[in-house]
Amino acid sequence: MSVNKLLKVEEKIWSPRYGLKGNIDATVQVAMQDSQGERTLTVPLEVKTGKHANAAHKAQTALYTLLCSDRYGKYPDLATSSLQHPNK
């Protein structure tokens, strides 16, 4: 998977369908190759501090992926969403 383009920073996103809203650190366009072939997807990129991703961070990123899929009309696997933990 590679990031092709930064689409938005601090995107305010909401979904009346799911009754959820949030602020995504960055929304990016990625290119990936998988069993379905080559695809271009719009996914959230969350940047968290610390050494390890905890369950709350993973859940937040999964929900942001759901919100992005509702807004942009594409449904990526949750595994394509990104959670980054920079080293301190």
DRENTORKOL-3810 file (N, C-alpha, C; in nm, 4 decimals):
REM DRENTORKOL-3810
@n.u->0.0843; n.v->-0.1156; n.w->0.0000; ca.u->0.0000; ca.v->0.0000; ca.w->0.0000; c.u->0.0897; c.v->0.1229; c.w->0.0000
@n.u->0.0531; n.v->0.2224; n.w->-0.0812; ca.u->0.1290; ca.v->0.3468; ca.w->-0.0833; c.u->0.0329; c.v->0.4654; c.w->-0.0863
@n.u->0.0721; n.v->0.5719; n.w->-0.0182; ca.u->-0.0091; ca.v->0.6936; ca.w->-0.0160; c.u->0.0189; c.v->0.7715; c.w->-0.1438
@n.u->-0.0877; n.v->0.8003; n.w->-0.2187; ca.u->-0.0748; ca.v->0.8771; ca.w->-0.3426; c.u->-0.0955; c.v->1.0261; c.w->-0.3223
@n.u->-0.1880; n.v->1.0595; n.w->-0.2298; ca.u->-0.2268; ca.v->1.1992; ca.w->-0.2176; c.u->-0.2846; c.v->1.2268; c.w->-0.0791
@n.u->-0.2482; n.v->1.3409; n.w->-0.0236; ca.u->-0.3112; ca.v->1.3904; ca.w->0.0985; c.u->-0.4346; c.v->1.4697; c.w->0.0551
@n.u->-0.5528; n.v->1.4251; n.w->0.0980; ca.u->-0.6770; ca.v->1.4893; ca.w->0.0553; c.u->-0.7222; c.v->1.5985; c.w->0.1518
@n.u->-0.7210; n.v->1.5690; n.w->0.2806; ca.u->-0.7666; ca.v->1.6657; ca.w->0.3807; c.u->-0.6908; c.v->1.6443; c.w->0.5110
@n.u->-0.6763; n.v->1.7534; n.w->0.5869; ca.u->-0.6169; ca.v->1.7479; ca.w->0.7197; c.u->-0.7231; c.v->1.7937; c.w->0.8184
@n.u->-0.7330; n.v->1.7230; n.w->0.9320; ca.u->-0.8340; ca.v->1.7533; ca.w->1.0340; c.u->-0.9741; c.v->1.7612; c.w->0.9734
@n.u->-1.0082; n.v->1.6580; n.w->0.8969; ca.u->-1.1400; ca.v->1.6533; ca.w->0.8331; c.u->-1.2483; c.v->1.6251; c.w->0.9361
@n.u->-1.3482; n.v->1.7121; n.w->0.9390; ca.u->-1.4671; ca.v->1.6878; ca.w->1.0217; c.u->-1.5579; c.v->1.5971; c.w->0.9403
@n.u->-1.5914; n.v->1.4826; n.w->0.9967; ca.u->-1.6704; ca.v->1.3839; ca.w->0.9229; c.u->-1.7862; c.v->1.3361; c.w->1.0097
@n.u->-1.8993; n.v->1.3125; n.w->0.9470; ca.u->-2.0166; ca.v->1.2646; ca.w->1.0198; c.u->-2.0988; c.v->1.1762; c.w->0.9282
@n.u->-2.1816; n.v->1.0944; n.w->0.9897; ca.u->-2.2685; ca.v->1.0054; ca.w->0.9139; c.u->-2.4040; c.v->0.9968; c.w->0.9838
@n.u->-2.5071; n.v->1.0580; n.w->0.9253; ca.u->-2.6413; ca.v->1.0408; ca.w->0.9805; c.u->-2.6841; c.v->0.8938; c.w->0.9768
@n.u->-2.6331; n.v->0.8222; n.w->0.8783; ca.u->-2.6661; ca.v->0.6795; ca.w->0.8641; c.u->-2.6262; c.v->0.6000; c.w->0.9879
@n.u->-2.5054; n.v->0.6272; n.w->1.0403; ca.u->-2.4549; ca.v->0.5533; ca.w->1.1554; c.u->-2.4680; c.v->0.6315; c.w->1.2866
@n.u->-2.5024; n.v->0.7595; n.w->1.2785; ca.u->-2.5140; ca.v->0.8416; ca.w->1.3987; c.u->-2.3801; c.v->0.8682; c.w->1.4640
@n.u->-2.2737; n.v->0.8811; n.w->1.3828; ca.u->-2.1385; ca.v->0.9021; ca.w->1.4331; c.u->-2.0775; c.v->1.0265; c.w->1.3707
@n.u->-1.9830; n.v->1.0888; n.w->1.4438; ca.u->-1.9053; ca.v->1.1987; ca.w->1.3886; c.u->-1.7677; c.v->1.1976; c.w->1.4515
@n.u->-1.6723; n.v->1.2644; n.w->1.3868; ca.u->-1.5370; ca.v->1.2695; ca.w->1.4395; c.u->-1.4499; c.v->1.3641; c.w->1.3598
@n.u->-1.3239; n.v->1.3728; n.w->1.4004; ca.u->-1.2235; ca.v->1.4542; ca.w->1.3323; c.u->-1.1062; c.v->1.3642; c.w->1.2950
@n.u->-1.0897; n.v->1.3417; n.w->1.1674; ca.u->-0.9824; ca.v->1.2544; ca.w->1.1179; c.u->-0.8549; c.v->1.3373; c.w->1.1053
@n.u->-0.7422; n.v->1.2861; n.w->1.1570; ca.u->-0.6153; ca.v->1.3582; ca.w->1.1472; c.u->-0.5829; c.v->1.3914; c.w->1.0025
@n.u->-0.5914; n.v->1.2937; n.w->0.9149; ca.u->-0.5674; ca.v->1.3155; ca.w->0.7717; c.u->-0.6468; c.v->1.2125; c.w->0.6926
@n.u->-0.7000; n.v->1.2572; n.w->0.5806; ca.u->-0.7671; ca.v->1.1671; ca.w->0.4874; c.u->-0.6758; c.v->1.1565; c.w->0.3658
@n.u->-0.6394; n.v->1.0329; n.w->0.3298; ca.u->-0.5428; ca.v->1.0116; ca.w->0.2226; c.u->-0.5987; c.v->0.9175; c.w->0.1160
@n.u->-0.5443; n.v->0.9307; n.w->-0.0030; ca.u->-0.5755; ca.v->0.8395; ca.w->-0.1122; c.u->-0.4598; c.v->0.7407; c.w->-0.1209
@n.u->-0.4918; n.v->0.6120; n.w->-0.1189; ca.u->-0.3881; ca.v->0.5095; ca.w->-0.1246; c.u->-0.4096; c.v->0.4189; c.w->-0.2448
@n.u->-0.2996; n.v->0.3640; n.w->-0.2939; ca.u->-0.3042; ca.v->0.2625; ca.w->-0.3986; c.u->-0.2613; c.v->0.1318; c.w->-0.3337
@n.u->-0.3351; n.v->0.0256; n.w->-0.3644; ca.u->-0.2985; ca.v->-0.1040; ca.w->-0.3074; c.u->-0.3255; c.v->-0.2156; c.w->-0.4066
@n.u->-0.2506; n.v->-0.3203; n.w->-0.3908; ca.u->-0.2630; ca.v->-0.4401; ca.w->-0.4736; c.u->-0.3029; c.v->-0.5539; c.w->-0.3819
@n.u->-0.4139; n.v->-0.6207; n.w->-0.4133; ca.u->-0.4575; ca.v->-0.7345; ca.w->-0.3337; c.u->-0.5245; c.v->-0.8365; c.w->-0.4245
@n.u->-0.5989; n.v->-0.9280; n.w->-0.3664; ca.u->-0.6630; ca.v->-1.0331; ca.w->-0.4459; c.u->-0.7677; c.v->-0.9784; c.w->-0.5432
@n.u->-0.8155; n.v->-0.8569; n.w->-0.5186; ca.u->-0.9127; ca.v->-0.7936; ca.w->-0.6090; c.u->-0.8451; c.v->-0.7129; c.w->-0.7190
@n.u->-0.7126; n.v->-0.7126; n.w->-0.7214; ca.u->-0.6382; ca.v->-0.6368; ca.w->-0.8208; c.u->-0.5880; c.v->-0.5062; c.w->-0.7619
@n.u->-0.5529; n.v->-0.4123; n.w->-0.8500; ca.u->-0.5040; ca.v->-0.2824; ca.w->-0.8036; c.u->-0.6223; c.v->-0.1906; c.w->-0.7782
@n.u->-0.6226; n.v->-0.1267; n.w->-0.6603; ca.u->-0.7331; ca.v->-0.0386; ca.w->-0.6232; c.u->-0.6810; c.v->0.0935; c.w->-0.5694
@n.u->-0.7611; n.v->0.1974; n.w->-0.5848; ca.u->-0.7349; ca.v->0.3263; ca.w->-0.5235; c.u->-0.8466; c.v->0.3508; c.w->-0.4230
@n.u->-0.8087; n.v->0.3768; n.w->-0.2971; ca.u->-0.9063; ca.v->0.3940; ca.w->-0.1904; c.u->-0.8827; c.v->0.5233; c.w->-0.1146
@n.u->-0.9861; n.v->0.5747; n.w->-0.0523; ca.u->-0.9764; ca.v->0.6886; ca.w->0.0377; c.u->-0.9906; c.v->0.6355; c.w->0.1796
@n.u->-0.8876; n.v->0.6578; n.w->0.2620; ca.u->-0.8860; ca.v->0.6026; ca.w->0.3976; c.u->-0.8387; c.v->0.7075; c.w->0.4978
@n.u->-0.8740; n.v->0.6874; n.w->0.6262; ca.u->-0.8243; ca.v->0.7785; ca.w->0.7289; c.u->-0.6812; c.v->0.7433; c.w->0.7692
@n.u->-0.6061; n.v->0.8450; n.w->0.8080; ca.u->-0.4728; ca.v->0.8259; ca.w->0.8631; c.u->-0.4730; c.v->0.8930; c.w->0.9996
@n.u->-0.4605; n.v->0.8156; n.w->1.1050; ca.u->-0.4600; ca.v->0.8675; ca.w->1.2413; c.u->-0.3183; c.v->0.8603; c.w->1.2965
@n.u->-0.2730; n.v->0.9676; n.w->1.3552; ca.u->-0.1401; ca.v->0.9723; ca.w->1.4150; c.u->-0.1575; c.v->0.9775; c.w->1.5662
@n.u->-0.0998; n.v->0.8800; n.w->1.6350; ca.u->-0.1086; ca.v->0.8702; ca.w->1.7802; c.u->0.0317; c.v->0.8681; c.w->1.8386
@n.u->0.0462; n.v->0.9252; n.w->1.9576; ca.u->0.1753; ca.v->0.9193; ca.w->2.0257; c.u->0.1808; c.v->0.7927; c.w->2.1097
@n.u->0.2985; n.v->0.7542; n.w->2.1467; ca.u->0.3152; ca.v->0.6324; ca.w->2.2266; c.u->0.3797; c.v->0.5235; c.w->2.1447
@n.u->0.4118; n.v->0.4156; n.w->2.2116; ca.u->0.4835; ca.v->0.3065; ca.w->2.1459; c.u->0.3926; c.v->0.2002; c.w->2.0874
@n.u->0.2720; n.v->0.1842; n.w->2.1442; ca.u->0.1847; ca.v->0.0759; ca.w->2.1007; c.u->0.0437; c.v->0.1259; c.w->2.0761
@n.u->-0.0213; n.v->0.0661; n.w->1.9796; ca.u->-0.1621; ca.v->0.0968; ca.w->1.9538; c.u->-0.2472; c.v->0.0233; c.w->2.0569
@n.u->-0.3371; n.v->0.0968; n.w->2.1218; ca.u->-0.4250; ca.v->0.0282; ca.w->2.2156; c.u->-0.5598; c.v->0.0021; c.w->2.1486
@n.u->-0.6465; n.v->-0.0681; n.w->2.2166; ca.u->-0.7761; ca.v->-0.1072; ca.w->2.1590; c.u->-0.8606; c.v->0.0138; c.w->2.1223
@n.u->-0.8554; n.v->0.1194; n.w->2.2035; ca.u->-0.9344; ca.v->0.2404; ca.w->2.1735; c.u->-0.8868; c.v->0.3069; c.w->2.0450
@n.u->-0.7555; n.v->0.3122; n.w->2.0231; ca.u->-0.7022; ca.v->0.3711; ca.w->1.9002; c.u->-0.7440; c.v->0.2899; c.w->1.7778
@n.u->-0.7375; n.v->0.1585; n.w->1.7899; ca.u->-0.7774; ca.v->0.0719; ca.w->1.6786; c.u->-0.9260; c.v->0.0857; c.w->1.6492
@n.u->-1.0080; n.v->0.0944; n.w->1.7536; ca.u->-1.1525; ca.v->0.1115; ca.w->1.7350; c.u->-1.1836; c.v->0.2452; c.w->1.6700
@n.u->-1.1153; n.v->0.3510; n.w->1.7129; ca.u->-1.1358; ca.v->0.4834; ca.w->1.6544; c.u->-1.1037; c.v->0.4819; c.w->1.5054
@n.u->-0.9923; n.v->0.4213; n.w->1.4687; ca.u->-0.9531; ca.v->0.4144; ca.w->1.3280; c.u->-1.0516; c.v->0.3304; c.w->1.2477
@n.u->-1.1011; n.v->0.2221; n.w->1.3052; ca.u->-1.2011; ca.v->0.1393; ca.w->1.2365; c.u->-1.3297; c.v->0.2181; c.w->1.2124
@n.u->-1.3726; n.v->0.2948; n.w->1.3123; ca.u->-1.4941; ca.v->0.3758; ca.w->1.2952; c.u->-1.4727; c.v->0.4870; c.w->1.1927
@n.u->-1.3544; n.v->0.5478; n.w->1.1916; ca.u->-1.3257; ca.v->0.6499; ca.w->1.0902; c.u->-1.3248; c.v->0.5892; c.w->0.9501
@n.u->-1.2792; n.v->0.4660; n.w->0.9393; ca.u->-1.2840; ca.v->0.3962; ca.w->0.8098; c.u->-1.4284; c.v->0.3764; c.w->0.7660
@n.u->-1.5148; n.v->0.3409; n.w->0.8595; ca.u->-1.6577; ca.v->0.3266; ca.w->0.8306; c.u->-1.7170; c.v->0.4599; c.w->0.7847
@n.u->-1.6825; n.v->0.5695; n.w->0.8536; ca.u->-1.7326; ca.v->0.7013; ca.w->0.8150; c.u->-1.6820; c.v->0.7423; c.w->0.6769
@n.u->-1.5558; n.v->0.7151; n.w->0.6478; ca.u->-1.5007; ca.v->0.7466; ca.w->0.5150; c.u->-1.5719; c.v->0.6666; c.w->0.4067
@n.u->-1.5981; n.v->0.5401; n.w->0.4344; ca.u->-1.6656; ca.v->0.4574; ca.w->0.3337; c.u->-1.8065; c.v->0.5095; c.w->0.3086
@n.u->-1.8731; n.v->0.5585; n.w->0.4120; ca.u->-2.0072; ca.v->0.6143; ca.w->0.3951; c.u->-2.0021; c.v->0.7442; c.w->0.3156
@n.u->-1.9034; n.v->0.8288; n.w->0.3434; ca.u->-1.8928; ca.v->0.9576; ca.w->0.2740; c.u->-1.8447; c.v->0.9431; c.w->0.1298
@n.u->-1.7427; n.v->0.8613; n.w->0.1076; ca.u->-1.6794; ca.v->0.8535; ca.w->-0.0246; c.u->-1.7306; c.v->0.7384; c.w->-0.1099
@n.u->-1.8160; n.v->0.6526; n.w->-0.0541; ca.u->-1.8831; ca.v->0.5501; ca.w->-0.1327; c.u->-1.8014; c.v->0.4285; c.w->-0.1688
@n.u->-1.6855; n.v->0.4114; n.w->-0.1088; ca.u->-1.6054; ca.v->0.2913; ca.w->-0.1324; c.u->-1.5891; c.v->0.2211; c.w->0.0001
@n.u->-1.5828; n.v->0.0915; n.w->-0.0028; ca.u->-1.5810; ca.v->0.0143; ca.w->0.1203; c.u->-1.4532; c.v->-0.0685; c.w->0.1320
@n.u->-1.3459; n.v->-0.0068; n.w->0.1819; ca.u->-1.2218; ca.v->-0.0824; ca.w->0.1999; c.u->-1.2320; c.v->-0.1759; c.w->0.3189
@n.u->-1.1463; n.v->-0.2774; n.w->0.3199; ca.u->-1.1348; ca.v->-0.3618; ca.w->0.4386; c.u->-1.0802; c.v->-0.2760; c.w->0.5518
@n.u->-1.1154; n.v->-0.3099; n.w->0.6738; ca.u->-1.0636; ca.v->-0.2329; ca.w->0.7866; c.u->-0.9120; c.v->-0.2409; c.w->0.7942
@n.u->-0.8546; n.v->-0.3445; n.w->0.7366; ca.u->-0.7088; ca.v->-0.3591; ca.w->0.7395; c.u->-0.6379; c.v->-0.2520; c.w->0.6576
@n.u->-0.7102; n.v->-0.1835; n.w->0.5681; ca.u->-0.6455; ca.v->-0.0813; ca.w->0.4870; c.u->-0.6398; c.v->0.0541; c.w->0.5571
@n.u->-0.7131; n.v->0.0704; n.w->0.6677; ca.u->-0.7055; ca.v->0.1965; ca.w->0.7410; c.u->-0.5701; c.v->0.2044; c.w->0.8092
@n.u->-0.5249; n.v->0.3250; n.w->0.8377; ca.u->-0.3895; ca.v->0.3433; ca.w->0.8885; c.u->-0.3894; c.v->0.4039; c.w->1.0268
@n.u->-0.3075; n.v->0.3490; n.w->1.1122; ca.u->-0.2867; ca.v->0.4009; ca.w->1.2471; c.u->-0.1368; c.v->0.4118; c.w->1.2667
@n.u->-0.0861; n.v->0.5309; n.w->1.2844; ca.u->0.0579; ca.v->0.5527; ca.w->1.2931; c.u->0.0961; c.v->0.5914; c.w->1.4342
@n.u->0.2011; n.v->0.5290; n.w->1.4871; ca.u->0.2562; ca.v->0.5606; ca.w->1.6185; c.u->0.4023; c.v->0.5998; c.w->1.6002
@n.u->0.4305; n.v->0.7303; n.w->1.5890; ca.u->0.5703; ca.v->0.7697; ca.w->1.5731; c.u->0.6501; c.v->0.7411; c.w->1.7002
@n.u->0.7751; n.v->0.7044; n.w->1.6839; ca.u->0.8617; ca.v->0.6806; ca.w->1.8001; c.u->0.8922; c.v->0.8116; c.w->1.8678
@n.u->0.9008; n.v->0.8077; n.w->1.9995; ca.u->0.9341; ca.v->0.9295; ca.w->2.0745; c.u->1.0824; c.v->0.9518; c.w->2.0756
END
